[in-house]
Amino acid sequence: MFDVVVVGAGPAGSMAAKTAAERGLNVLLVEKRQEIGTPVRCAEGISKDSLSRFVEIDKKWIAAEVVGAKIYAPDMTEVVMAEEMAGNEVGFVLERKIFDRHLARIAAKAGAEVYVKTTALGFERTDNGLRVKLRRLGENWEVETKLLIGADGVESRIGREAGIIKTLRPSEIESCAQYLMSGIDIDENYTYFYLGNELAPGGYAWIFPKGEKSANVGIGVLPSMAKMPAKYYLDRFIEKVGIKGKIVEFVAGAVPVYGEISTAVADNIMLCGDAAYHSDPITGGGIANALSAGYHAGLVAAEAIMAKDYSASFLKRYDGLWKSDFGERLRRNKKLQEFFLKLDDSTLNSLARSIAVKKIEEMSVQAIVAELLKTNPNLIELLREFFT
């Protein structure tokens, strides 16, 4: 019998397991893959501020530090966002393979049992909580638990079986493809974002430096708008921009861009990270929110064990925590995403030119929108609802 079983050893799951174990709970953390942190399915970017909230930063899992971002309109008009005094707002590009294993290790150090190559097949309710069905090394086994935390990614099996989430529509999920490339000649102080309906329908392309002339070069597209697979658009982007380099690795995956869900809990169950659609609808970034959600889930798990109350009504205090932390941002950025999806390439070019000469000193979606409103007053009425 465990107090908590956590499914998925990504940032959300490991943080949940660590937080719960640090508070004296008997925790099992399971990961279906052979190696934690692989395959990497994101651009690996996060701000220093978001990271230092939860872990002590270790240079071993920092691939690169950036102090700004360059955004390119369809006609290649450049908008630069850069911190004069980078401070805590410096951006990190992580080595997720190392970072995720580090999180799992500190969860184990806190007292959690960690098993890889262990797949959660489902669960059933018992008089004392849940019986979780697992398969490890070809053998089926079961464990009893009072609480189950699903951090098992987009289209979470735990979430769907619990009735918390549904299958995402093509307009609610980004299809992503990414190469790790070497021999890339870029200014490694910046991350790069490329917009355009023809270039990346419903999404954008990116270049994230990883040091020593290597970079993550990727693209995300909305299946509801794209006519071809994401890899097709990625290859075309590389050719169009003229990126020279050697492909070292290829990964593909999906990122939820749903926005805020009404609840991430059911009786005995909480979801966090991509399983709860916690990634940002504009940027697709999910590491920071995953860490936050995992931390809050671990805290509420400890409170539930102490209170001996595992009902959805008690666990809703977890909803309160993550919603007050980043839920408003998910709501606002979903509306912004829907607004920007309606703009054609000529409008994107015009907007980019209107702020290209501005000095944007904060790396955030809000900073971009603020500058757009200053130079394009006609947008105020259209965007008013996003700030009320």
C-alpha positions in Angstrom: 0.0 0.0 0.0 1.3 3.4 -1.0 0.1 6.8 0.0 0.7 8.1 -3.5 1.4 6.5 -6.9 2.7 8.9 -9.6 2.6 7.9 -13.2 5.1 9.6 -15.4 8.6 10.8 -14.4 8.8 14.0 -16.4 9.1 17.3 -14.6 5.5 17.3 -13.3 5.6 13.7 -12.0 9.1 13.9 -10.4 8.3 17.2 -8.7 5.0 15.7 -7.4 6.8 12.6 -6.1 9.6 14.7 -4.5 7.3 17.1 -2.8 5.0 14.3 -1.4 8.0 12.2 -0.3 9.6 15.2 1.5 6.5 15.4 3.5 6.7 11.8 4.8 4.4 10.1 2.3 5.1 6.6 1.0 5.5 7.3 -2.8 5.9 5.2 -5.9 7.0 6.9 -9.1 6.7 4.9 -12.3 8.0 5.7 -15.9 7.1 3.5 -18.9 10.3 4.3 -20.8 13.6 2.6 -20.2 15.4 5.9 -19.7 13.9 9.0 -17.9 14.2 12.1 -20.0 14.1 10.4 -23.4 13.0 11.0 -26.0 13.2 14.8 -25.7 10.0 16.2 -27.2 10.3 19.9 -26.5 12.6 22.8 -27.4 13.8 22.7 -23.7 13.5 26.4 -22.9 12.6 27.8 -19.5 13.4 31.1 -17.6 15.8 31.1 -14.7 13.1 32.5 -12.5 10.7 29.7 -13.2 13.4 27.1 -12.6 15.0 28.5 -9.4 11.5 28.4 -7.7 11.8 24.7 -7.3 15.4 23.4 -7.8 18.9 24.5 -7.2 20.3 25.3 -10.6 23.1 23.0 -11.7 25.2 23.9 -14.8 25.4 20.2 -15.7 21.9 20.3 -17.1 22.1 23.8 -18.6 22.9 23.6 -22.3 22.8 27.4 -23.0 21.9 30.7 -21.5 20.1 33.3 -23.6 19.3 36.9 -22.9 16.8 37.6 -25.6 14.6 36.4 -28.3 14.3 37.3 -32.0 10.9 36.9 -33.7 10.5 36.9 -37.4 7.4 37.8 -39.3 6.5 36.0 -42.6 8.5 38.6 -44.6 11.4 38.2 -42.1 10.8 41.5 -40.3 12.7 41.1 -37.1 11.4 41.9 -33.6 14.0 41.7 -30.8 13.2 41.1 -27.2 16.2 41.5 -24.9 16.9 42.1 -21.2 19.3 45.0 -20.6 20.0 43.5 -17.2 19.3 39.9 -17.6 19.3 38.9 -14.0 16.6 36.3 -13.1 15.0 36.7 -16.5 17.8 35.1 -18.4 16.5 32.1 -20.3 17.9 28.6 -20.1 17.9 25.9 -22.7 18.1 22.7 -20.8 19.6 19.3 -21.4 16.3 17.5 -20.7 17.9 14.1 -20.6 20.1 15.2 -17.7 17.5 17.5 -16.1 14.7 15.0 -15.9 16.9 12.3 -14.5 18.2 14.8 -11.9 14.6 15.5 -10.8 13.8 11.7 -10.5 17.0 11.3 -8.5 16.1 14.0 -6.0 12.6 12.4 -5.8 14.3 9.1 -4.9 16.6 10.9 -2.5 13.5 12.3 -0.8 12.3 8.7 -0.3 10.2 7.9 -3.4 10.5 4.5 -5.0 11.3 4.9 -8.7 10.7 2.3 -11.3 11.4 2.6 -15.1 10.1 0.3 -17.8 6.9 0.3 -15.8 3.6 1.0 -17.6 0.4 1.9 -15.9 -2.4 -0.2 -17.5 -5.3 1.4 -15.5 -6.9 1.4 -12.1 -9.9 0.2 -10.2 -11.5 1.5 -7.1 -11.4 -0.4 -3.8 -12.8 0.2 -0.4 -9.5 1.7 0.7 -8.7 3.7 -2.4 -7.4 2.5 -5.8 -5.7 -0.6 -7.1 -3.3 0.4 -9.9 -2.5 -2.1 -12.6 1.1 -2.0 -13.8 3.3 -4.0 -16.2 7.0 -4.2 -15.6 9.5 -6.3 -17.5 6.7 -8.2 -19.1 5.0 -9.1 -15.8 1.7 -7.6 -14.6 1.4 -6.5 -11.0 -0.8 -4.4 -8.8 -0.3 -1.9 -6.0 -2.8 -0.3 -3.7 -2.8 3.5 -3.2 -4.8 6.2 -1.6 -3.9 8.8 -4.3 -3.0 8.5 -7.9 -1.2 11.4 -9.7 -1.4 11.3 -13.5 1.6 13.0 -15.1 1.5 10.7 -18.1 1.5 13.3 -20.8 -1.0 14.4 -23.4 -3.9 12.1 -23.9 -3.3 10.8 -20.4 -4.6 7.3 -19.8 -5.2 8.1 -16.2 -7.1 11.3 -17.0 -9.3 9.7 -19.6 -10.1 6.7 -17.5 -11.0 9.0 -14.6 -13.2 11.1 -16.8 -11.3 14.3 -16.2 -10.1 14.9 -19.8 -11.4 14.1 -23.2 -9.7 13.3 -26.5 -8.3 16.6 -27.9 -9.7 18.0 -31.2 -7.2 18.8 -34.0 -7.6 22.5 -33.0 -6.5 21.8 -29.4 -3.2 20.1 -30.0 0.0 21.0 -31.8 1.8 18.5 -33.8 5.5 19.0 -33.4 8.7 17.9 -35.1 12.3 18.7 -34.1 15.8 18.1 -35.2 18.9 18.4 -32.9 21.4 19.8 -35.4 25.1 20.5 -35.1 27.3 23.0 -37.0 24.6 25.7 -36.7 26.0 29.3 -37.1 23.8 31.5 -35.0 24.2 34.1 -32.2 23.8 31.7 -29.2 22.6 34.6 -26.9 19.2 34.4 -28.5 16.3 32.0 -29.2 14.6 32.4 -32.6 10.9 32.2 -33.5 9.5 32.2 -37.0 5.8 33.0 -37.8 3.6 32.6 -40.8 0.5 30.7 -41.9 2.3 29.3 -44.9 5.5 28.5 -42.9 3.8 26.9 -39.9 0.0 26.8 -40.1 -1.4 27.5 -36.6 2.0 27.5 -34.9 5.6 28.6 -35.4 9.1 27.4 -36.1 12.0 27.8 -33.6 15.7 27.6 -33.2 17.0 27.1 -29.6 20.8 27.1 -29.1 22.3 24.3 -27.2 25.9 25.4 -27.1 29.0 24.5 -29.2 27.2 25.3 -32.5 24.3 22.9 -31.9 20.6 23.8 -31.7 17.1 22.4 -31.4 15.4 23.3 -34.7 11.7 22.5 -34.7 8.2 23.4 -35.7 4.7 23.1 -34.4 1.5 23.1 -36.5 -2.2 22.8 -35.8 -3.6 19.6 -37.5 -6.8 21.5 -38.1 -4.9 24.0 -40.3 -2.0 22.1 -41.7 -2.3 20.1 -44.9 0.9 18.1 -44.4 2.7 16.4 -41.4 4.8 18.6 -39.2 8.1 17.1 -40.5 7.2 18.3 -44.0 6.9 21.9 -42.7 10.1 21.5 -40.7 12.1 20.4 -43.7 10.6 23.2 -45.8 11.5 25.8 -43.1 15.1 24.7 -42.9 15.4 25.0 -46.7 13.6 28.4 -46.8 15.7 30.0 -44.0 18.9 28.4 -45.3 19.9 26.6 -42.1 23.1 24.7 -42.6 24.1 21.9 -40.3 24.1 18.2 -39.6 21.0 16.4 -38.3 22.0 14.5 -35.1 18.5 13.4 -33.8 14.9 13.6 -34.8 11.9 13.6 -32.4 8.2 14.2 -32.9 5.3 14.6 -30.5 2.2 16.5 -29.6 1.6 19.4 -27.2 -1.8 20.4 -25.9 -2.9 24.0 -26.5 -6.3 23.6 -24.9 -6.0 26.3 -22.3 -7.4 26.0 -18.8 -9.4 22.9 -17.9 -12.2 23.2 -15.4 -10.8 20.7 -13.0 -7.7 18.4 -12.8 -9.1 16.2 -10.1 -11.5 13.3 -9.4 -11.9 11.1 -6.3 -8.4 9.9 -5.4 -6.9 11.4 -8.5 -5.0 14.5 -9.6 -3.5 15.3 -13.0 -0.5 17.6 -13.7 1.6 18.8 -16.6 0.6 17.9 -20.1 -1.9 15.4 -18.7 -3.8 18.4 -17.4 -3.2 20.4 -20.5 -0.9 22.8 -18.6 1.2 23.8 -21.5 1.0 27.4 -22.7 -1.5 27.8 -25.7 0.7 30.5 -27.3 4.2 29.2 -26.9 3.6 25.5 -26.2 6.0 25.8 -23.3 5.2 23.4 -20.5 8.2 22.9 -18.2 7.6 25.8 -15.8 3.9 25.0 -15.4 4.7 21.3 -15.0 7.1 22.0 -12.2 4.5 24.3 -10.5 1.6 21.8 -10.9 3.7 18.9 -9.6 4.7 20.9 -6.6 1.1 21.8 -5.8 -0.1 18.3 -6.4 2.5 17.0 -3.9 1.5 19.5 -1.3 -2.2 18.7 -1.6 -1.4 14.9 -1.5 0.2 15.4 1.9 -2.8 17.5 3.1 -5.2 14.8 1.9 -3.3 12.0 3.6 -3.2 14.0 6.9 -6.9 14.7 6.6 -7.7 11.1 5.4 -9.9 12.7 2.8 -9.2 11.7 -0.8 -12.5 13.0 -2.3 -12.6 15.3 -5.4 -14.1 18.0 -3.2 -11.0 17.9 -0.9 -8.6 17.6 -3.8 -10.1 20.7 -5.5 -7.7 22.7 -3.3 -5.1 21.5 -5.9 -7.2 23.2 -8.6 -7.2 26.4 -6.5 -3.4 26.3 -6.3 -2.5 25.8 -9.9 -5.2 28.0 -11.2 -4.1 30.9 -9.0 -0.5 30.2 -10.1 -0.8 30.0 -13.8 -4.5 29.3 -14.7 -5.2 32.9 -15.6 -2.3 32.9 -18.0 -3.6 29.8 -19.7 -7.0 31.4 -20.1 -5.7 34.7 -21.5 -3.1 33.1 -23.8 -5.8 30.7 -25.2 -7.8 33.8 -26.2 -4.7 35.4 -27.7 -3.9 32.3 -29.6 -7.4 32.2 -31.1 -7.0 35.9 -32.0 -3.7 35.5 -33.7 -4.8 32.5 -35.6 -7.3 34.7 -37.5 -4.5 37.0 -38.8 -3.2 36.5 -42.3 0.5 36.8 -43.2 0.2 40.4 -44.5 -1.3 41.5 -41.2 1.4 39.7 -39.2 4.0 41.5 -41.4 2.3 44.9 -40.7 2.2 44.3 -37.0 5.8 43.2 -36.8 6.9 46.3 -38.8 5.0 48.5 -36.3 7.1 47.4 -33.4 10.3 46.3 -35.1 12.1 49.6 -34.0 10.8 49.4 -30.4 13.0 48.3 -27.6 11.2 45.4 -25.8 13.0 44.8 -22.6 11.0 41.8 -21.3 10.9 38.3 -22.8 7.1 37.6 -22.6 4.0 37.4 -24.7 2.5 40.2 -22.6 5.4 42.5 -23.5 4.8 41.9 -27.2 1.1 42.5 -26.8 1.7 45.7 -24.9 3.9 47.1 -27.7 1.4 46.1 -30.3 -1.3 48.0 -28.4 0.9 51.1 -28.1 1.6 51.3 -31.8 -1.8 49.9 -33.1 -4.6 51.5 -31.0 -7.2 49.9 -33.3 -6.3 46.6 -31.6 -7.4 47.8 -28.2 -11.1 47.0 -28.7 -10.2 43.6 -30.2 -7.9 42.7 -27.4 -9.8 44.3 -24.5 -11.4 41.1 -23.3 -7.9 39.5 -22.8 -7.1 42.1 -20.1 -10.4 42.3 -18.2 
